């Protein structure tokens, strides 16, 4: 969803409201009738509503601020205020802070005929004021409890600021690192992505939405957005039914099963129909097959964008198509509020569809408890007490450490010694206190992240010297505008080279600025941007003892670094506690345990590249001089770092793989895991299967289970994982789930490259 930089002007000042009493009794009546079910309350309220008031509940407006960048063609602030007072607005987004939220809620509750409260939405993607690692980084933790906790603290901190709905989690699967929004998802694997989707939904929504520390989650983008052609944002999607049912749909279905209350449709088209107007997706699959009883919101302006797609001739037809297709709420297209009443009166839209959408929206508002207390999220004292408190920062630091992946550690250069070393720290990103916050941090203040420099300075018994080396970007860095990458200025190379010559160890922090990934940040080259590769090589020429710390929001192509640099640490954009997390890992106070949720290619020409590919009819050749097999003539088929890869400061050994059939549909897999190194450490034990022969061809490997195990040095443990029909089956091209008899292979180990295997037959 497109969000613009906000000019923070308190709404109460902007509209000059004064305290007034409600002119209606709807809220009070519903509050007093506690014996009624939510559905009964919804129906009672719906019976009192005019058609225009119903349509109003389906209308969502952006906050009443001026914006920089592209603005809607219609709907100025005065018009929005008028609609709000008439009850023609059901939700607002980008209104934040108790003072501002209370102001708009007061109008909705006390000045409209029916007093229906607003639901307040915001992009709480990986934190609110206190920022967690980007979602792709959190996925690298493979720690579902930590991911759930991250969403819990984000819900808490945003709820005290008046927000009760987030447009997260993004559960799109993507195999293309060029697409900037891979930073917002869980990577390339549908099994891991489904597990993480559930953790995030549960973290945001808790066990009871009426708890004021919880907020409504939104599974997005339905569907296929992560498969945008060429990795270019907003682009066309063209996938087969097997990919749709087996790869794209499962995290969304898992979100429904976890109780997610809202969905967001996607910008892309699927089978020639924009998702916003796609009845197959929204009515047939989501609402009918999956029995989803929450509501669907469009993405920013996506109803109107069906005109540009060539699917609707004008805004009126776009409104007709989208509501008939099951899109319940219009985010910033102004289509519903302008056209739906007319369309109903012209019999082009059934009022039953309007009623269904409004019931869904009102139901979520009742579940939040907004009719009992419209101002439950508006406690200024609580806002001050909770925002950025110690417990939130501790949770964010915990998941940040767990998100770091050790890609390479030749000669055990890491962990760093804590005494007596001369360390050169190089890179503009090493001292940056804003970039680590990542792309979706619109409520966070600049310069609030702990930098790597600050984190390393907390280890005072080494001599630490810093040099920038070169800027990554020049000029302003703003969410809605393109960055200017430094491609020419090497004037500060000399200082970096000088301190590197004098150091025992060089730590270089290189990568992408936080605004180089995210929405609308697609790249055709996914290497180190600007002059950073040249800086790396210049330093390497004088000191080869380098630890490369990557800051990035997507997999990068770093073949030169992999060949030459002894230690590489994937540190992503880790949020507020970034520098503390990196320093604690570098110095060994936390033994890294992260595993890649997305494949790192050798070359951008391999993209899309993913571990669970099909075998093809010509996967290999016995004669390397023969060309007629599936390969490149100028690059290996293999990735630089595979899905699931991640090292530790200790080592692990897998032995005694055993497979036992429990029934015709259940298999138990066990393996002995031993810590063969010198450090206590955690290992993510990964279980993969291959269905060798099937009515629809299956991938060469599929993740079907994992478990985090912690072991002391020289200790072992038997790990047991179970495969059921859910893991062993698949969807055919009719969308039917099948469990077919046949031969299977099972693999278990520390990455998707594991070769420890066994066979079984169903």
SULDAVEN-V992141 format. One record per residue. RES is the residue in one letter. OMEGA is omega in whole degrees, -180 to 180 (NA if undefined). D_CENTER is the distance of its C-alpha to the mean C-alpha in whole Angstrom. Layout:
res=RES omega=OMEGA d_center=D_CENTER
res=RES omega=OMEGA d_center=D_CENTER
This chain:
res=X omega=-178 d_center=12
res=X omega=179 d_center=15
res=X omega=-178 d_center=16
res=X omega=178 d_center=19
res=X omega=-175 d_center=20
res=X omega=171 d_center=22
res=X omega=-169 d_center=26
res=X omega=177 d_center=26
res=X omega=-178 d_center=29
res=X omega=-177 d_center=30
res=X omega=180 d_center=30
res=X omega=178 d_center=33
res=X omega=-175 d_center=35
res=X omega=-176 d_center=34
res=X omega=175 d_center=35
res=X omega=-178 d_center=38
res=X omega=174 d_center=38
res=X omega=180 d_center=40
res=X omega=179 d_center=40
res=X omega=-179 d_center=41
res=X omega=178 d_center=42
res=X omega=179 d_center=40
res=X omega=-178 d_center=43
res=X omega=-176 d_center=42
res=X omega=-174 d_center=41
res=X omega=-178 d_center=38
res=X omega=-179 d_center=36
res=X omega=-180 d_center=39
res=X omega=-180 d_center=40
res=X omega=179 d_center=37
res=X omega=-176 d_center=37
res=X omega=-179 d_center=40
res=X omega=-176 d_center=40
res=X omega=-179 d_center=38
res=X omega=179 d_center=39
res=X omega=173 d_center=38
res=X omega=178 d_center=35
res=X omega=-180 d_center=31
res=X omega=178 d_center=32
res=X omega=178 d_center=36
res=X omega=179 d_center=35
res=X omega=-179 d_center=32
res=X omega=179 d_center=35
res=X omega=-180 d_center=38
res=X omega=-179 d_center=36
res=X omega=-178 d_center=35
res=X omega=-180 d_center=39
res=X omega=-170 d_center=40
res=X omega=170 d_center=37
res=X omega=177 d_center=39
res=X omega=-179 d_center=37
res=X omega=178 d_center=36
res=X omega=175 d_center=34
res=X omega=179 d_center=32
res=X omega=179 d_center=31
res=X omega=178 d_center=30
res=X omega=-179 d_center=28
res=X omega=-176 d_center=26
res=X omega=176 d_center=26
res=X omega=179 d_center=23
res=X omega=169 d_center=24
res=X omega=-178 d_center=22
res=X omega=-173 d_center=24
res=X omega=176 d_center=27
res=X omega=167 d_center=27
res=X omega=-179 d_center=28
res=X omega=172 d_center=25
res=X omega=-177 d_center=25
res=X omega=-178 d_center=24
res=X omega=178 d_center=24
res=X omega=178 d_center=25
res=X omega=-178 d_center=26
res=X omega=-178 d_center=30
res=X omega=168 d_center=31
res=X omega=177 d_center=31
res=X omega=-175 d_center=32
res=X omega=-178 d_center=31
res=X omega=180 d_center=35
res=X omega=179 d_center=34
res=X omega=177 d_center=31
res=X omega=179 d_center=33
res=X omega=179 d_center=36
res=X omega=179 d_center=33
res=X omega=-178 d_center=32
res=X omega=180 d_center=35
res=X omega=-177 d_center=36
res=X omega=-178 d_center=33
res=X omega=178 d_center=32
res=X omega=180 d_center=28
res=X omega=-176 d_center=26
res=X omega=172 d_center=23
res=X omega=174 d_center=22
res=X omega=-180 d_center=19
res=X omega=164 d_center=19
res=X omega=-174 d_center=22
res=X omega=-175 d_center=21
res=X omega=-174 d_center=24
res=X omega=-175 d_center=26
res=X omega=-178 d_center=29
res=X omega=-179 d_center=27
res=X omega=179 d_center=26
res=X omega=-177 d_center=29
res=X omega=-180 d_center=31
res=X omega=179 d_center=29
res=X omega=-179 d_center=29
res=X omega=178 d_center=33
res=X omega=-177 d_center=34
res=X omega=-173 d_center=32
res=X omega=-170 d_center=34
res=X omega=-177 d_center=37
res=X omega=180 d_center=38
res=X omega=-175 d_center=37
res=X omega=-174 d_center=39
res=X omega=175 d_center=37
res=X omega=-179 d_center=35
res=X omega=-177 d_center=32
res=X omega=176 d_center=29
res=X omega=165 d_center=26
res=X omega=-171 d_center=22
res=X omega=-177 d_center=20
res=X omega=179 d_center=17
res=X omega=178 d_center=14
res=X omega=174 d_center=11
res=X omega=-170 d_center=10
res=X omega=175 d_center=7
res=X omega=180 d_center=8
res=X omega=180 d_center=11
res=X omega=172 d_center=14
res=X omega=176 d_center=17
res=X omega=-169 d_center=16
res=X omega=174 d_center=13
res=X omega=173 d_center=11
res=X omega=175 d_center=10
res=X omega=-176 d_center=7
res=X omega=178 d_center=4
res=X omega=177 d_center=6
res=X omega=178 d_center=9
res=X omega=178 d_center=9
res=X omega=179 d_center=9
res=X omega=177 d_center=12
res=X omega=-173 d_center=13
res=X omega=-177 d_center=14
res=X omega=-174 d_center=15
res=X omega=179 d_center=14
res=X omega=180 d_center=16
res=X omega=178 d_center=15
res=X omega=177 d_center=11
res=X omega=180 d_center=13
res=X omega=178 d_center=15
res=X omega=177 d_center=12
res=X omega=178 d_center=11
res=X omega=-177 d_center=15
res=X omega=175 d_center=16
res=X omega=177 d_center=13
res=X omega=-180 d_center=15
res=X omega=-175 d_center=18
res=X omega=179 d_center=18
res=X omega=-180 d_center=17
res=X omega=180 d_center=19
res=X omega=176 d_center=22
res=X omega=176 d_center=22
res=X omega=-176 d_center=22
res=X omega=178 d_center=19
res=X omega=-180 d_center=19
res=X omega=176 d_center=16
res=X omega=176 d_center=12
res=X omega=-179 d_center=10
res=X omega=9 d_center=7
res=X omega=167 d_center=6
res=X omega=-176 d_center=5
res=X omega=177 d_center=7
res=X omega=171 d_center=8
res=X omega=178 d_center=10
res=X omega=180 d_center=11
res=X omega=-171 d_center=14
res=X omega=-177 d_center=15
res=X omega=176 d_center=14
res=X omega=-178 d_center=16
res=X omega=-174 d_center=13
res=X omega=-174 d_center=11
res=X omega=171 d_center=8
res=X omega=179 d_center=7
res=X omega=-173 d_center=6
res=X omega=-176 d_center=3
res=X omega=-176 d_center=3
res=X omega=174 d_center=6
res=X omega=-168 d_center=9
res=X omega=-171 d_center=12
res=X omega=-176 d_center=13
res=X omega=179 d_center=14
res=X omega=177 d_center=15
res=X omega=-180 d_center=13
res=X omega=179 d_center=10
res=X omega=179 d_center=12
res=X omega=-179 d_center=13
res=X omega=177 d_center=10
res=X omega=179 d_center=9
res=X omega=-180 d_center=12
res=X omega=-178 d_center=12
res=X omega=177 d_center=9
res=X omega=-180 d_center=12
res=X omega=179 d_center=15
res=X omega=180 d_center=14
res=X omega=-170 d_center=13
res=X omega=-180 d_center=16
res=X omega=180 d_center=18
res=X omega=-176 d_center=22
res=X omega=-178 d_center=23
res=X omega=180 d_center=21
res=X omega=173 d_center=25
res=X omega=-173 d_center=24
res=X omega=175 d_center=24
res=X omega=-179 d_center=21
res=X omega=176 d_center=18
res=X omega=179 d_center=17
res=X omega=176 d_center=16
res=X omega=-179 d_center=12
res=X omega=177 d_center=11
res=X omega=-178 d_center=10
res=X omega=-2 d_center=9
res=X omega=-171 d_center=11
res=X omega=3 d_center=14
res=X omega=174 d_center=15
res=X omega=-173 d_center=15
res=X omega=-179 d_center=13
res=X omega=179 d_center=11
res=X omega=178 d_center=15
res=X omega=-177 d_center=16
res=X omega=179 d_center=20
res=X omega=-177 d_center=20
res=X omega=-177 d_center=16
res=X omega=-174 d_center=17
res=X omega=179 d_center=15
res=X omega=-173 d_center=17
res=X omega=179 d_center=19
res=X omega=174 d_center=21
res=X omega=179 d_center=19
res=X omega=-178 d_center=22
res=X omega=177 d_center=22
res=X omega=-178 d_center=24
res=X omega=179 d_center=24
res=X omega=177 d_center=24
res=X omega=-180 d_center=20
res=X omega=-175 d_center=19
res=X omega=-173 d_center=21
res=X omega=-176 d_center=20
res=X omega=-172 d_center=16
res=X omega=-174 d_center=15
res=X omega=-169 d_center=16
res=X omega=178 d_center=16
res=X omega=177 d_center=12
res=X omega=178 d_center=13
res=X omega=177 d_center=16
res=X omega=178 d_center=15
res=X omega=177 d_center=13
res=X omega=-180 d_center=17
res=X omega=179 d_center=19
res=X omega=175 d_center=17
res=X omega=179 d_center=18
res=X omega=-172 d_center=15
res=X omega=178 d_center=17
res=X omega=173 d_center=16
res=X omega=170 d_center=14
res=X omega=175 d_center=14
res=X omega=-169 d_center=15
res=X omega=-178 d_center=14
res=X omega=-170 d_center=16
res=X omega=168 d_center=18
res=X omega=177 d_center=21
res=X omega=-175 d_center=21
res=X omega=175 d_center=25
res=X omega=-179 d_center=26
res=X omega=177 d_center=25
res=X omega=-175 d_center=22
res=X omega=-179 d_center=19
res=X omega=180 d_center=20
res=X omega=-174 d_center=24
res=X omega=-178 d_center=23
res=X omega=178 d_center=25
res=X omega=-180 d_center=25
res=X omega=-167 d_center=21
res=X omega=-180 d_center=21
res=X omega=-174 d_center=25
res=X omega=-175 d_center=26
res=X omega=-170 d_center=23
res=X omega=-172 d_center=21
res=X omega=-178 d_center=24
res=X omega=-177 d_center=26
res=X omega=-175 d_center=25
res=X omega=178 d_center=23
res=X omega=177 d_center=24
res=X omega=-178 d_center=21
res=X omega=170 d_center=23
res=X omega=-180 d_center=21
res=X omega=-178 d_center=20
res=X omega=176 d_center=18
res=X omega=175 d_center=18
res=X omega=168 d_center=18
res=X omega=-171 d_center=15
res=X omega=175 d_center=17
res=X omega=-172 d_center=21
res=X omega=175 d_center=20
res=X omega=179 d_center=23
res=X omega=-177 d_center=25
res=X omega=175 d_center=24
res=X omega=175 d_center=25
res=X omega=178 d_center=28
res=X omega=176 d_center=27
res=X omega=-175 d_center=26
res=X omega=-179 d_center=30
res=X omega=179 d_center=29
res=X omega=-176 d_center=30
res=X omega=-179 d_center=34
res=X omega=-176 d_center=33
res=X omega=-179 d_center=31
res=X omega=179 d_center=33
res=X omega=177 d_center=32
res=X omega=177 d_center=29
res=X omega=180 d_center=29
res=X omega=-178 d_center=31
res=X omega=-173 d_center=29
res=X omega=-180 d_center=26
res=X omega=177 d_center=27
res=X omega=179 d_center=29
res=X omega=176 d_center=26
res=X omega=176 d_center=24
res=X omega=-167 d_center=22
res=X omega=-176 d_center=23
res=X omega=-178 d_center=22
res=X omega=176 d_center=22
res=X omega=168 d_center=20
res=X omega=168 d_center=22
res=X omega=-177 d_center=24
res=X omega=-176 d_center=27
res=X omega=-176 d_center=28
res=X omega=-177 d_center=29
res=X omega=-178 d_center=31
res=X omega=-166 d_center=33
res=X omega=-169 d_center=34
res=X omega=-180 d_center=33
res=X omega=179 d_center=36
res=X omega=-179 d_center=38
res=X omega=177 d_center=36
res=X omega=-179 d_center=37
res=X omega=177 d_center=41
res=X omega=180 d_center=41
res=X omega=175 d_center=40
res=X omega=175 d_center=37
res=X omega=178 d_center=35
res=X omega=176 d_center=36
res=X omega=175 d_center=36
res=X omega=177 d_center=34
res=X omega=177 d_center=31
res=X omega=-180 d_center=31
res=X omega=180 d_center=32
res=X omega=180 d_center=29
res=X omega=-177 d_center=27
res=X omega=177 d_center=28
res=X omega=-179 d_center=29
res=X omega=-179 d_center=25
res=X omega=180 d_center=24
res=X omega=180 d_center=27
res=X omega=179 d_center=26
res=X omega=178 d_center=23
res=X omega=176 d_center=25
res=X omega=180 d_center=27
res=X omega=177 d_center=25
res=X omega=-178 d_center=24
res=X omega=-177 d_center=27
res=X omega=178 d_center=27
res=X omega=176 d_center=31
res=X omega=-180 d_center=32
res=X omega=-179 d_center=31
res=X omega=-176 d_center=29
res=X omega=-176 d_center=29
res=X omega=179 d_center=28
res=X omega=-172 d_center=25
res=X omega=180 d_center=27
res=X omega=-175 d_center=29
res=X omega=179 d_center=29
res=X omega=179 d_center=31
res=X omega=178 d_center=28
res=X omega=-179 d_center=25
res=X omega=-177 d_center=27
res=X omega=-172 d_center=28
res=X omega=-172 d_center=24
res=X omega=176 d_center=22
res=X omega=-177 d_center=21
res=X omega=-173 d_center=24
res=X omega=-177 d_center=24
res=X omega=178 d_center=23
res=X omega=179 d_center=19
res=X omega=178 d_center=20
res=X omega=179 d_center=21
res=X omega=180 d_center=18
res=X omega=177 d_center=16
res=X omega=-179 d_center=18
res=X omega=-178 d_center=18
res=X omega=178 d_center=14
res=X omega=178 d_center=15
res=X omega=-178 d_center=18
res=X omega=-177 d_center=16
res=X omega=-176 d_center=14
res=X omega=-179 d_center=16
res=X omega=174 d_center=18
res=X omega=-176 d_center=21
res=X omega=-174 d_center=22
res=X omega=-180 d_center=26
res=X omega=-180 d_center=28
res=X omega=176 d_center=32
res=X omega=177 d_center=35
res=X omega=176 d_center=33
res=X omega=174 d_center=32
res=X omega=1 d_center=30
res=X omega=177 d_center=30
res=X omega=172 d_center=32
res=X omega=-178 d_center=35
res=X omega=-178 d_center=35
res=X omega=166 d_center=39
res=X omega=179 d_center=41
res=X omega=171 d_center=39
res=X omega=-175 d_center=38
res=X omega=173 d_center=35
res=X omega=177 d_center=34
res=X omega=-171 d_center=30
res=X omega=175 d_center=30
res=X omega=179 d_center=27
res=X omega=-179 d_center=26
res=X omega=-180 d_center=23
res=X omega=-179 d_center=24
res=X omega=-176 d_center=26
res=X omega=-179 d_center=23
res=X omega=179 d_center=22
res=X omega=-179 d_center=19
res=X omega=-179 d_center=17
res=X omega=179 d_center=16
res=X omega=176 d_center=14
res=X omega=-171 d_center=12
res=X omega=-175 d_center=11
res=X omega=-179 d_center=10
res=X omega=-171 d_center=13
res=X omega=176 d_center=15
res=X omega=-177 d_center=17
res=X omega=178 d_center=17
res=X omega=174 d_center=21
res=X omega=175 d_center=21
res=X omega=-180 d_center=23
res=X omega=176 d_center=21
res=X omega=170 d_center=20
res=X omega=-180 d_center=22
res=X omega=175 d_center=23
res=X omega=177 d_center=24
res=X omega=179 d_center=27
res=X omega=179 d_center=27
res=X omega=-179 d_center=26
res=X omega=177 d_center=29
res=X omega=178 d_center=31
res=X omega=174 d_center=31
res=X omega=-166 d_center=33
res=X omega=-174 d_center=36
res=X omega=168 d_center=38
res=X omega=174 d_center=37
res=X omega=-176 d_center=38
res=X omega=178 d_center=35
res=X omega=-176 d_center=36
res=X omega=170 d_center=33
res=X omega=-177 d_center=33
res=X omega=-179 d_center=31
res=X omega=178 d_center=32
res=X omega=173 d_center=30
res=X omega=172 d_center=28
res=X omega=178 d_center=25
res=X omega=176 d_center=25
res=X omega=179 d_center=27
res=X omega=-175 d_center=28
res=X omega=173 d_center=25
res=X omega=-177 d_center=22
res=X omega=-174 d_center=20
res=X omega=-171 d_center=17
res=X omega=-175 d_center=19
res=X omega=178 d_center=21
res=X omega=175 d_center=21
res=X omega=173 d_center=22
res=X omega=-177 d_center=25
res=X omega=177 d_center=25
res=X omega=-180 d_center=28
res=X omega=-174 d_center=30
res=X omega=-170 d_center=33
res=X omega=178 d_center=34
res=X omega=-172 d_center=35
res=X omega=-178 d_center=37
res=X omega=175 d_center=36
res=X omega=-172 d_center=36
res=X omega=-180 d_center=39
res=X omega=179 d_center=38
res=X omega=179 d_center=35
res=X omega=-179 d_center=38
res=X omega=-178 d_center=40
res=X omega=178 d_center=38
res=X omega=179 d_center=37
res=X omega=-174 d_center=41
res=X omega=-172 d_center=41
res=X omega=170 d_center=39
res=X omega=-180 d_center=38
res=X omega=175 d_center=35
res=X omega=172 d_center=32
res=X omega=-180 d_center=29
res=X omega=179 d_center=27
res=X omega=-175 d_center=24
res=X omega=177 d_center=23
res=X omega=-178 d_center=20
res=X omega=167 d_center=18
res=X omega=-179 d_center=18
res=X omega=179 d_center=14
res=X omega=174 d_center=15
res=X omega=172 d_center=16
res=X omega=-176 d_center=12
res=X omega=-178 d_center=10
res=X omega=176 d_center=11
res=X omega=180 d_center=15
res=X omega=175 d_center=15
res=X omega=179 d_center=16
res=X omega=173 d_center=18
res=X omega=173 d_center=21
res=X omega=-177 d_center=22
res=X omega=175 d_center=19
res=X omega=176 d_center=22
res=X omega=-174 d_center=23
res=X omega=172 d_center=23
res=X omega=-175 d_center=26
res=X omega=-173 d_center=29
res=X omega=178 d_center=27
res=X omega=178 d_center=28
res=X omega=177 d_center=32
res=X omega=179 d_center=31
res=X omega=-179 d_center=30
res=X omega=179 d_center=33
res=X omega=178 d_center=36
res=X omega=180 d_center=35
res=X omega=-179 d_center=35
res=X omega=-178 d_center=38
res=X omega=179 d_center=40
res=X omega=-176 d_center=38
res=X omega=-177 d_center=36
res=X omega=-170 d_center=35
res=X omega=167 d_center=31
res=X omega=179 d_center=28
res=X omega=176 d_center=25
res=X omega=-178 d_center=22
res=X omega=168 d_center=19
res=X omega=-176 d_center=17
res=X omega=180 d_center=14
res=X omega=-178 d_center=11
res=X omega=170 d_center=12
res=X omega=179 d_center=15
res=X omega=172 d_center=18
res=X omega=-177 d_center=21
res=X omega=-177 d_center=24
res=X omega=179 d_center=27
res=X omega=-180 d_center=29
res=X omega=179 d_center=27
res=X omega=-179 d_center=27
res=X omega=-169 d_center=31
res=X omega=-172 d_center=32
res=X omega=-174 d_center=30
res=X omega=-177 d_center=31
res=X omega=179 d_center=28
res=X omega=-178 d_center=24
res=X omega=175 d_center=21
res=X omega=-176 d_center=18
res=X omega=171 d_center=16
res=X omega=166 d_center=13
res=X omega=-165 d_center=13
res=X omega=174 d_center=13
res=X omega=-171 d_center=14
res=X omega=-176 d_center=17
res=X omega=-173 d_center=18
res=X omega=-175 d_center=18
res=X omega=177 d_center=21
res=X omega=-180 d_center=23
res=X omega=-179 d_center=20
res=X omega=-178 d_center=21
res=X omega=-179 d_center=25
res=X omega=176 d_center=25
res=X omega=-179 d_center=24
res=X omega=-178 d_center=26
res=X omega=174 d_center=29
res=X omega=174 d_center=28
res=X omega=169 d_center=28
res=X omega=180 d_center=25
res=X omega=-174 d_center=25
res=X omega=-178 d_center=22
res=X omega=-177 d_center=20
res=X omega=178 d_center=17
res=X omega=-176 d_center=17
res=X omega=174 d_center=15
res=X omega=-177 d_center=12
res=X omega=-178 d_center=13
res=X omega=173 d_center=17
res=X omega=-180 d_center=18
res=X omega=171 d_center=21
res=X omega=-177 d_center=24
res=X omega=178 d_center=24
res=X omega=178 d_center=22
res=X omega=177 d_center=25
res=X omega=-173 d_center=24
res=X omega=2 d_center=20
res=X omega=179 d_center=19
res=X omega=-175 d_center=20
res=X omega=-173 d_center=18
res=X omega=-172 d_center=20
res=X omega=179 d_center=21
res=X omega=175 d_center=23
res=X omega=-173 d_center=26
res=X omega=-172 d_center=29
res=X omega=178 d_center=31
res=X omega=180 d_center=35
res=X omega=-175 d_center=36
res=X omega=-176 d_center=33
res=X omega=174 d_center=36
res=X omega=176 d_center=39
res=X omega=-178 d_center=42
res=X omega=-176 d_center=44
res=X omega=179 d_center=41
res=X omega=180 d_center=44
res=X omega=-173 d_center=43
res=X omega=-168 d_center=40
res=X omega=173 d_center=40
res=X omega=-172 d_center=37
res=X omega=-177 d_center=33
res=X omega=170 d_center=32
res=X omega=176 d_center=32
res=X omega=-177 d_center=35
res=X omega=-180 d_center=34
res=X omega=176 d_center=31
res=X omega=173 d_center=30
res=X omega=-172 d_center=28
res=X omega=178 d_center=26
res=X omega=173 d_center=23
res=X omega=175 d_center=23
res=X omega=-174 d_center=21
res=X omega=172 d_center=20
res=X omega=179 d_center=17
res=X omega=-178 d_center=18
res=X omega=175 d_center=20
res=X omega=-177 d_center=20
res=X omega=178 d_center=24
res=X omega=173 d_center=25
res=X omega=172 d_center=28
res=X omega=180 d_center=30
res=X omega=-178 d_center=31
res=X omega=179 d_center=30
res=X omega=179 d_center=32
res=X omega=178 d_center=32
res=X omega=172 d_center=35
res=X omega=174 d_center=37
res=X omega=-178 d_center=34
res=X omega=179 d_center=36
res=X omega=180 d_center=35
res=X omega=175 d_center=37
res=X omega=178 d_center=37
res=X omega=179 d_center=37
res=X omega=178 d_center=37
res=X omega=-177 d_center=37
res=X omega=-179 d_center=33
res=X omega=179 d_center=32
res=X omega=177 d_center=32
res=X omega=-179 d_center=32
res=X omega=178 d_center=31
res=X omega=179 d_center=32
res=X omega=176 d_center=32
res=X omega=179 d_center=34
res=X omega=-179 d_center=31
res=X omega=172 d_center=33
res=X omega=-176 d_center=32
res=X omega=-178 d_center=35
res=X omega=-173 d_center=34
res=X omega=-175 d_center=35
res=X omega=167 d_center=32
res=X omega=-177 d_center=31
res=X omega=177 d_center=27
res=X omega=176 d_center=24
res=X omega=173 d_center=24
res=X omega=178 d_center=21
res=X omega=-173 d_center=23
res=X omega=-179 d_center=22
res=X omega=179 d_center=24
res=X omega=174 d_center=24
res=X omega=168 d_center=26
res=X omega=173 d_center=28
res=X omega=-168 d_center=30
res=X omega=-179 d_center=33
res=X omega=-177 d_center=34
res=X omega=180 d_center=33
res=X omega=169 d_center=33
res=X omega=-173 d_center=30
res=X omega=-176 d_center=29
res=X omega=-179 d_center=27
res=X omega=179 d_center=25
res=X omega=174 d_center=26
res=X omega=175 d_center=24
res=X omega=174 d_center=22
res=X omega=-179 d_center=20
res=X omega=177 d_center=21
res=X omega=174 d_center=21
res=X omega=180 d_center=20
res=X omega=176 d_center=22
res=X omega=-178 d_center=21
res=X omega=177 d_center=25
res=X omega=-177 d_center=27
res=X omega=171 d_center=30
res=X omega=177 d_center=33
res=X omega=175 d_center=35
res=X omega=174 d_center=37
res=X omega=-177 d_center=36
res=X omega=179 d_center=35
res=X omega=175 d_center=33
res=X omega=-178 d_center=33
res=X omega=-180 d_center=30
res=X omega=177 d_center=30
res=X omega=-176 d_center=27
res=X omega=173 d_center=28
res=X omega=178 d_center=27
res=X omega=179 d_center=28
res=X omega=-180 d_center=28
res=X omega=-180 d_center=25
res=X omega=-173 d_center=24
res=X omega=-178 d_center=27
res=X omega=180 d_center=27
res=X omega=178 d_center=25
res=X omega=173 d_center=25
res=X omega=-174 d_center=28
res=X omega=172 d_center=28
res=X omega=-178 d_center=29
res=X omega=180 d_center=26
res=X omega=180 d_center=28
res=X omega=-177 d_center=27
res=X omega=167 d_center=30
res=X omega=-174 d_center=31
res=X omega=173 d_center=34
res=X omega=179 d_center=36
res=X omega=-176 d_center=36
res=X omega=-179 d_center=36
res=X omega=166 d_center=33
res=X omega=175 d_center=32
res=X omega=-180 d_center=30
res=X omega=178 d_center=28
res=X omega=-178 d_center=27
res=X omega=-173 d_center=26
res=X omega=175 d_center=24
res=X omega=178 d_center=22
res=X omega=177 d_center=22
res=X omega=-178 d_center=25
res=X omega=-180 d_center=27
res=X omega=178 d_center=31
res=X omega=-171 d_center=32
res=X omega=175 d_center=32
res=X omega=-178 d_center=35
res=X omega=169 d_center=36
res=X omega=-178 d_center=36
res=X omega=173 d_center=37
res=X omega=NA d_center=36
